[in-house]
């Protein structure tokens, strides 16, 4: 998707964005793309977890929908 708070990050990862670039991008934001900084909301550790999730979605390892508990 993409939405109000972030561009479509799966597309960026499919185009080869690496973890460190993702963390930097998320922490600093990208005003030109309409993405605010996540620095006040997520720690770098949390952003790495988000990266792993989005990467899993990008490669199809994690399906869409609500996770099962």
C-alpha positions, -999 to +999 in steps of 0.1 A: +000+000+000+013+033+011-009+057+028-012+088+049+020+082+070+043+066+046+050+059+009+047+023-003+077+009+015+073-026+000+080-011-035+112+006-021+124-027-007+116-045-039+138-019-057+167-029-034+165-006-004+188-020+023+181-021+061+204+007+071+190+030+043+155+021+055+163+029+091+179+063+081+150+071+058+125+063+086+143+082+113+148+113+092+116+112+072+113+124+036+093+155+034+094+156-004+076+122-004+052+132+023+068+110+049+073+124+084+102+114+106+095+084+128+122+093+153+098+105+180+075+074+175+098+044+170+132+034+182+159+022+157+152-013+171+115-010+163+122+004+129+144-027+122+115-049+132+093-029+108+119-034+081+119-071+086+081-072+084+079-051+053+107-071+037+088-102+044+057-087+028+078-075-002+091-109-010+058-126-003+070-145+028+043-129+050+008-129+037-016-100+039-044-097+064-046-098+101-020-121+118-033-152+135-026-153+173 
